[in-house]
Every structure is written in C-alpha cells, then in structure tokens.
Amino acid sequence: MADEHCRHGLLPGQCAECGRRPRGVPRMVWITKGGDAFHRDPDCEALIAGQGYAERLGQRTHEPESVAYTTARASGRSACLYCFPQR
C-alpha cells in the first residue's frame, strides 16, 4: 500500500504548509531571527527572557516579527512551551 504524499512530496503531518494548524494556534505567530520557537505574541515572557539572555552573552538581538504559522513551522521552529503549554 503506497503512502499518500502532499503536493510537496511529504507524508501527512510532515508538511507545515499542507498540514492542519493545531487547535488553539493562531494563523499568525511571532518569531525572532535568531530564535528557534514561535510565540503567541511579541510580549511572551520566554521570548523576552531569551532576548535578555542573548544580550548578556553579547549576541545581537532582533525585533520580533509576525509571520504565518506555516512559515514558522517550515523554518523548523517549534511552539514556545510558555505560550503553548502541553496539555
């Protein structure tokens, strides 16, 4: 039995663009250029703490930007555990 693939050649659940957005996740999320998570809003305490940590290490920080959930997932980002706690 052949596996079904999306239009990008990926299996169901692997494609951030074709897959369904999880319940409770908005269409638009917030990211920073140097981060690895997406956030519900730009005032997320974890995002702000991460920016502070980067500054203390002498690293450059970047302003949060709003992007589509699919864009955030396609770039390999995962949900912020503070914004989207696991149930």
C-alpha positions in Angstrom: 0.0 0.0 0.0 1.5 3.3 -1.1 1.7 6.2 1.4 -0.2 9.4 0.4 2.1 12.4 -0.1 1.2 16.1 -0.1 1.9 18.3 -3.1 5.4 18.9 -1.7 6.2 15.2 -1.6 5.9 14.8 2.2 3.9 12.4 4.3 0.8 13.6 6.1 1.9 15.5 9.3 5.4 16.3 7.9 4.5 19.3 5.8 3.9 22.6 7.8 2.2 24.2 4.8 -0.2 21.4 4.0 -0.8 20.1 7.5 -3.5 21.3 9.8 -2.8 24.0 12.3 -3.1 22.6 15.8 -6.2 23.7 17.8 -5.5 27.0 19.6 -2.6 28.1 17.4 -3.3 31.4 15.6 -2.7 31.8 11.9 0.0 34.4 12.6 2.7 33.8 15.2 5.8 35.8 16.4 9.4 34.9 15.8 12.8 36.5 16.1 15.6 36.0 13.5 17.9 34.2 16.0 15.2 32.1 17.8 14.1 28.6 17.4 10.5 28.9 18.6 7.3 30.7 17.6 5.2 32.6 20.1 1.6 33.7 20.6 2.5 37.4 21.0 5.6 39.6 21.0 5.3 40.2 24.7 5.8 36.5 25.6 7.9 36.2 28.8 10.0 33.4 27.4 10.8 35.5 24.2 11.8 38.5 26.3 13.9 36.3 28.6 15.6 34.8 25.6 16.4 38.2 24.2 17.8 39.2 27.6 19.9 36.1 27.7 21.3 36.7 24.2 22.2 40.3 25.2 24.0 39.1 28.3 26.1 36.8 26.1 26.9 39.7 23.9 24.9 38.4 21.0 22.8 40.5 18.6 19.1 40.5 19.2 16.3 41.0 16.7 12.9 42.6 16.9 10.0 40.1 16.9 8.2 39.8 13.6 4.8 38.4 12.8 4.8 35.5 10.3 2.3 32.9 9.2 2.3 29.7 11.4 3.1 27.7 8.3 6.2 29.8 7.7 7.4 29.4 11.3 6.9 25.6 11.1 8.5 25.4 7.6 11.6 27.1 9.0 11.9 24.3 11.7 10.6 26.3 14.6 8.5 24.7 17.4 5.9 26.1 19.7 7.1 28.1 22.7 6.3 26.0 25.8 5.3 29.1 27.7 2.9 30.3 25.1 1.6 26.9 24.1 1.8 24.7 27.2 1.3 21.0 26.6 -1.9 19.6 27.9 
